């Protein structure tokens, strides 16, 4: 149907835009994290994004603005608590059932590990390295979707993901330093792995939540849960000098602070003036705009498609880094050689294969969708061929 094709095309455009903005944010975040406690940065980012999203969620916005799309129009019966797509607003979304509360807590937990792993990893290394890890999200999501039987295996789709990932890896590793003394870079890579795995988890949990709630509500509630969890961790850890030394190790390129027996590269509660702009971008550009776009697209297309555009992440980061360094600003940023940009050809080739595979999959009979929360089908055993998550 033309409407479905248009919706799918818009979803792909939203995913491409969100991953490009994520790539830009990895570089901007590195600038803002200089001399900044990443735990404090994450706390302020989450609080700001939650305030904005909950405010928007409370407004009587039209259903289209809230991200009520094709995935929500199916199986909505009169009198149900699901979204009313025929009116200009949505129906009551509170109180939450125990299943729904658990689901939003799971989404929030994934956001915490995703954002904390990324911010601390960037603090310990570079935004370019952080963006290089992002294409692995597509492989992780694809593997989990196959295990949950949400998708059919496709050599074409897998080849596209692998080709795009190979291009991204080439961009950021060719003639680049990948090891360091003291293992700081190894720790950063471990944190980026957690970041990517948690992002995949968020997509899968959000896809189930979107069976009952619109995209804005899912994004707002997930960020609210994440903010509470970050606050519970950031406050005690920022008071610990050993923890502060872990996330802000001594650096010759940043101002030094004395904390007990440690020398650290950030103040526990101080926010430098140069971090205000990057913080604003992280709040509005990433936590609000990017996550809303990604969550909305989650309800419009297959799970493996959600993060396949993460191959654009390192391309955007590399382009912005080159622009900043060549303009004689932020010369301390890690820049990659021009030859590394050839990796974009593999990225574009991989995306083309994924789009072709997506069109082929759309012509096949649909697989069972994630079960609505609280439904009798959702309470079946995981071994049931129709079920996906044991809620």
C-alpha positions as CSV (number, residue, x, y, z in Angstrom):
1,X,0.0,0.0,0.0
2,X,1.3,3.5,-0.8
3,X,0.7,4.7,2.7
4,X,2.8,2.0,4.2
5,X,5.6,2.6,1.7
6,X,5.6,6.3,2.6
7,X,5.7,5.5,6.3
8,X,8.6,3.1,5.8
9,X,10.5,5.7,3.7
10,X,10.0,8.3,6.4
11,X,11.2,5.8,9.0
12,X,14.4,5.3,7.1
13,X,14.9,9.1,6.7
14,X,14.3,9.5,10.5
15,X,16.9,6.8,11.2
16,X,19.5,8.4,8.9
17,X,19.0,11.8,10.4
18,X,19.1,10.6,14.0
19,X,22.4,8.6,13.5
20,X,24.0,11.6,11.7
21,X,23.1,13.8,14.7
22,X,24.4,11.1,17.0
23,X,27.7,11.2,15.1
24,X,27.9,14.9,15.4
25,X,27.1,14.7,19.1
26,X,30.0,12.3,19.7
27,X,32.4,15.1,18.7
28,X,30.5,17.9,20.4
29,X,30.3,15.7,23.5
30,X,34.1,15.3,23.5
31,X,34.5,19.1,23.5
32,X,32.1,19.5,26.3
33,X,33.6,16.8,28.5
34,X,37.0,18.5,28.7
35,X,37.4,19.3,32.4
36,X,33.9,18.0,33.1
37,X,32.7,15.2,35.3
38,X,30.9,12.8,32.9
39,X,28.6,11.6,35.7
40,X,27.5,15.2,36.3
41,X,27.2,15.8,32.6
42,X,24.9,12.7,32.3
43,X,22.9,13.8,35.3
44,X,22.2,17.3,33.9
45,X,21.6,15.9,30.4
46,X,19.0,13.4,31.7
47,X,17.3,15.9,34.0
48,X,17.0,18.5,31.2
49,X,15.7,16.0,28.6
50,X,13.2,14.5,31.1
51,X,11.8,18.0,31.9
52,X,11.4,18.7,28.2
53,X,9.9,15.4,27.2
54,X,7.5,15.1,30.1
55,X,6.3,18.7,29.4
56,X,5.7,17.8,25.8
57,X,4.0,14.5,26.8
58,X,1.5,16.4,29.0
59,X,0.4,18.7,26.2
60,X,-2.7,17.7,24.1
61,X,-0.7,17.3,21.0
62,X,-2.1,15.7,17.8
63,X,-1.5,12.0,17.5
64,X,0.8,12.5,14.5
65,X,3.0,14.8,16.5
66,X,3.2,12.3,19.3
67,X,4.6,9.6,16.9
68,X,1.4,7.6,16.5
69,X,2.1,5.6,13.4
70,X,1.3,2.4,11.5
71,X,2.5,0.0,14.2
72,X,-0.1,1.5,16.6
73,X,-3.1,1.4,14.4
74,X,-3.2,-2.4,14.4
75,X,-5.2,-4.5,16.9
76,X,-6.7,-1.4,18.7
77,X,-10.1,-2.4,19.9
78,X,-12.8,0.0,21.2
79,X,-12.6,0.7,24.9
80,X,-9.0,-0.5,25.2
81,X,-6.3,1.6,26.9
82,X,-4.3,1.8,23.7
83,X,-3.8,5.0,21.7
84,X,-6.8,6.5,20.0
85,X,-5.6,7.3,16.6
86,X,-8.8,8.7,15.3
87,X,-8.7,11.8,17.5
88,X,-6.3,14.7,17.9
89,X,-5.0,13.4,21.2
90,X,-4.2,10.1,22.9
91,X,-6.1,8.4,25.7
92,X,-5.1,8.2,29.3
93,X,-1.6,6.7,29.8
94,X,-1.6,6.4,33.6
95,X,-1.6,4.6,35.9
96,X,0.9,2.0,34.7
97,X,0.4,-1.7,35.2
98,X,3.3,-3.7,36.8
99,X,4.2,-5.0,33.3
100,X,4.4,-1.5,31.9
101,X,6.3,-0.1,34.8
102,X,8.9,-2.9,34.4
103,X,9.1,-2.3,30.7
104,X,9.8,1.4,31.1
105,X,12.3,0.7,33.9
106,X,14.1,-1.7,31.5
107,X,14.1,1.0,28.8
108,X,15.5,3.5,31.3
109,X,18.2,1.0,32.5
110,X,19.3,0.5,28.9
111,X,19.5,4.3,28.4
112,X,21.6,4.6,31.6
113,X,24.2,2.1,30.4
114,X,24.1,3.4,26.9
115,X,24.7,7.1,27.8
116,X,27.0,6.5,30.7
117,X,29.1,4.0,28.8
118,X,29.4,6.4,25.9
119,X,30.1,9.6,27.9
120,X,32.8,8.0,30.1
121,X,34.3,6.2,27.1
122,X,34.5,9.4,25.1
123,X,36.1,11.1,28.2
124,X,38.8,8.4,28.3
125,X,39.4,8.3,24.5
126,X,37.8,10.3,21.6
127,X,34.5,10.9,20.0
128,X,35.7,9.4,16.8
129,X,36.5,6.1,18.5
130,X,33.1,6.2,20.2
131,X,31.3,6.7,16.9
132,X,33.3,3.8,15.4
133,X,31.6,1.4,17.7
134,X,28.1,2.4,16.9
135,X,27.7,0.3,13.7
136,X,28.0,-2.8,15.9
137,X,24.6,-2.0,17.3
138,X,23.0,-3.2,14.1
139,X,24.7,-6.6,14.4
140,X,23.7,-6.9,18.0
141,X,20.1,-6.0,17.3
142,X,19.9,-8.3,14.3
143,X,21.2,-11.2,16.4
144,X,18.8,-10.6,19.2
145,X,15.9,-10.1,16.8
146,X,16.7,-13.5,15.3
147,X,16.8,-15.2,18.7
148,X,13.5,-13.6,19.6
149,X,12.1,-14.8,16.2
150,X,11.1,-11.3,15.3
151,X,12.8,-11.5,11.9
152,X,13.8,-14.0,9.2
153,X,17.4,-14.6,8.5
154,X,18.6,-13.0,5.3
155,X,22.0,-13.3,3.8
156,X,21.4,-10.0,1.9
157,X,20.6,-8.1,5.1
158,X,23.4,-9.6,7.0
159,X,25.8,-8.8,4.2
160,X,24.7,-5.2,4.2
161,X,25.2,-4.8,7.9
162,X,28.7,-6.5,7.7
163,X,29.7,-4.3,4.8
164,X,28.6,-1.1,6.5
165,X,30.3,-2.2,9.7
166,X,33.5,-3.0,7.8
167,X,33.5,0.4,6.2
168,X,33.0,2.1,9.6
169,X,35.8,0.1,11.2
170,X,38.2,0.9,8.3
171,X,37.4,4.6,8.7
172,X,38.5,4.8,12.3
173,X,41.2,2.2,12.6
174,X,43.3,2.5,9.4
175,X,46.6,4.1,10.5
176,X,45.1,5.1,13.8
177,X,46.4,4.3,17.3
178,X,44.4,1.5,18.8
179,X,46.5,0.7,21.9
180,X,47.9,2.8,24.7
181,X,50.0,2.6,27.7
182,X,48.1,1.8,30.9
183,X,45.1,0.2,29.3
184,X,42.9,3.4,29.2
185,X,41.9,2.8,25.6
186,X,41.0,-0.8,26.4
187,X,38.7,0.4,29.1
188,X,37.1,2.9,26.8
189,X,36.5,0.2,24.2
190,X,34.8,-2.0,26.9
191,X,32.6,0.9,27.8
192,X,31.6,1.5,24.2
193,X,30.7,-2.2,23.9
194,X,28.3,-1.7,26.9
195,X,27.0,1.4,25.2
196,X,26.1,-0.4,22.0
197,X,24.6,-3.5,23.6
198,X,22.4,-1.3,25.9
199,X,21.2,0.7,22.9
200,X,20.2,-2.5,21.2
201,X,18.3,-3.5,24.3
202,X,16.5,-0.1,24.4
203,X,15.3,-0.7,20.8
204,X,13.9,-4.1,21.6
205,X,12.2,-3.1,24.8
206,X,10.8,0.1,23.1
207,X,9.4,-2.0,20.2
208,X,7.2,-3.9,22.7
209,X,6.2,-0.7,24.6
210,X,5.1,0.9,21.3
211,X,2.4,-1.7,21.0
212,X,0.5,0.3,23.6
213,X,2.1,3.7,23.9
214,X,3.0,6.4,21.4
215,X,6.6,7.3,20.6
216,X,6.6,10.5,22.7
217,X,5.3,8.7,25.8
218,X,7.8,5.9,25.5
219,X,10.7,8.3,25.0
220,X,9.6,10.5,28.0
221,X,9.0,7.7,30.4
222,X,12.2,5.9,29.5
223,X,14.2,9.1,30.0
224,X,12.4,9.7,33.3
225,X,13.4,6.3,34.6
226,X,16.9,6.8,33.3
227,X,17.3,10.1,35.1
228,X,16.3,8.6,38.4
229,X,18.8,5.8,38.0
230,X,21.6,8.2,37.0
231,X,20.9,10.4,40.0
232,X,21.1,7.4,42.3
233,X,24.5,6.6,40.9
234,X,26.0,10.0,40.1
235,X,25.6,11.6,43.5
236,X,27.4,8.9,45.6
237,X,30.1,8.2,43.0
238,X,30.9,11.9,42.5
239,X,31.6,12.1,46.2
240,X,34.2,9.3,45.9
241,X,37.7,10.4,45.0
242,X,38.6,7.0,43.7
243,X,35.5,6.9,41.5
244,X,36.2,10.4,40.3
245,X,39.8,9.4,39.4
246,X,38.3,6.5,37.4
247,X,36.1,8.7,35.2
248,X,38.5,11.7,35.2
249,X,42.0,10.3,35.2
250,X,45.0,12.7,35.2
251,X,45.6,14.3,31.8
252,X,48.3,16.6,30.6
253,X,45.9,18.3,28.2
254,X,43.3,19.3,30.9
255,X,43.3,21.3,34.1
256,X,44.1,19.2,37.2
257,X,42.3,19.0,40.5
258,X,43.3,17.5,43.8
259,X,40.8,15.0,45.4
260,X,42.1,13.3,48.4
261,X,45.1,11.3,47.4
262,X,44.2,11.5,43.7
263,X,44.9,14.0,40.9
264,X,41.9,14.2,38.6
265,X,41.1,16.1,35.4
266,X,37.6,17.4,36.4
267,X,35.8,19.1,39.3
268,X,33.1,16.8,40.8
269,X,30.4,19.4,40.7
270,X,31.8,22.2,38.5
271,X,30.4,22.7,35.0
272,X,32.9,24.7,32.8
273,X,31.4,27.4,30.6
274,X,32.6,25.7,27.4
275,X,30.4,22.7,28.3
276,X,27.1,24.6,28.2
277,X,26.7,24.5,24.4
278,X,27.5,20.7,24.1
279,X,25.2,20.0,27.1
280,X,22.4,21.9,25.3
281,X,23.0,19.9,22.1
282,X,23.0,16.6,24.1
283,X,19.7,17.5,25.7
284,X,17.8,18.8,22.7
285,X,19.7,17.3,19.8
286,X,20.2,13.8,21.2
287,X,18.1,12.9,24.2
288,X,15.0,14.7,22.8
289,X,15.2,14.7,19.0
290,X,17.4,11.7,18.2
291,X,15.8,9.3,20.7
292,X,12.3,10.4,19.7
293,X,13.1,9.9,16.0
294,X,14.7,6.5,16.7
295,X,11.8,5.4,19.0
296,X,9.2,6.5,16.4
297,X,11.0,4.6,13.6
298,X,11.1,1.5,15.9
299,X,7.4,1.2,15.4
300,X,7.5,1.6,11.7
301,X,10.1,-0.9,10.5
302,X,12.0,-4.1,11.3
303,X,14.1,-4.2,14.5
304,X,17.4,-4.8,12.6
305,X,16.7,-1.7,10.5
306,X,16.6,0.6,13.5
307,X,20.3,0.7,14.1
308,X,21.7,-0.2,10.6
309,X,22.1,3.5,9.9
310,X,24.5,3.7,12.8
311,X,27.1,3.3,10.1
312,X,26.5,6.9,9.3
313,X,27.6,7.8,12.8
314,X,31.4,7.6,12.4
315,X,31.1,9.2,8.9
316,X,29.5,12.3,10.5
317,X,32.0,12.3,13.4
318,X,34.9,12.1,11.0
319,X,33.6,14.9,8.8
320,X,33.0,17.2,11.7
321,X,36.4,16.5,13.3
322,X,38.1,17.3,10.0
323,X,36.2,20.5,9.7
324,X,37.0,21.6,13.3
325,X,40.7,20.7,13.1
326,X,41.3,22.2,9.6
327,X,39.7,25.4,10.8
328,X,42.4,25.7,13.5
329,X,39.8,25.1,16.2
330,X,39.9,22.2,18.7
331,X,43.2,21.0,17.2
332,X,43.5,18.4,20.0
333,X,40.7,16.3,18.5
334,X,41.8,13.1,16.9
335,X,41.6,13.4,13.1
336,X,41.8,10.5,10.7
337,X,43.7,10.5,7.3
338,X,41.9,11.4,4.1
339,X,42.2,7.8,2.8
340,X,40.0,6.6,5.7
341,X,37.1,8.4,4.1
342,X,37.0,5.6,1.5
343,X,35.2,3.6,4.2
344,X,32.1,5.7,3.4
345,X,31.8,3.8,0.1
346,X,31.4,0.5,1.9
347,X,28.9,2.2,4.3
348,X,26.8,3.4,1.4
349,X,27.0,0.0,-0.2
350,X,25.9,-1.7,3.0
351,X,22.9,0.7,3.4
352,X,21.9,0.0,-0.2
353,X,21.9,-3.8,0.5
354,X,19.8,-3.3,3.6
355,X,17.2,-1.2,1.7
356,X,16.9,-3.8,-1.0
357,X,16.5,-6.5,1.7
358,X,13.9,-4.4,3.5
359,X,11.9,-4.2,0.3
360,X,12.1,-7.9,-0.2
361,X,11.1,-8.7,3.4
362,X,8.1,-6.4,3.0
363,X,6.7,-8.6,0.2
364,X,6.7,-11.7,2.5
365,X,4.0,-12.7,5.0
366,X,4.5,-10.7,8.3
367,X,6.0,-12.5,11.3
368,X,4.1,-12.2,14.7
369,X,4.5,-8.8,16.2
370,X,5.6,-8.1,19.8
371,X,2.7,-8.9,22.1
372,X,0.7,-6.1,23.6
373,X,1.5,-5.7,27.3
374,X,-0.7,-7.5,29.7
375,X,-2.4,-9.5,26.9
376,X,-3.1,-13.2,27.3
377,X,-0.7,-13.9,24.4
378,X,2.1,-11.9,26.2
379,X,1.8,-14.2,29.2
380,X,2.5,-17.4,27.3
381,X,5.8,-19.2,27.7
382,X,8.8,-18.0,25.7
383,X,8.8,-21.3,23.9
384,X,5.5,-20.4,22.2
385,X,6.3,-19.7,18.5
386,X,4.1,-16.5,18.6
387,X,5.7,-14.9,21.6
388,X,8.7,-12.7,21.8
389,X,9.2,-11.4,25.3
390,X,8.0,-13.1,28.6
391,X,5.9,-10.2,30.0
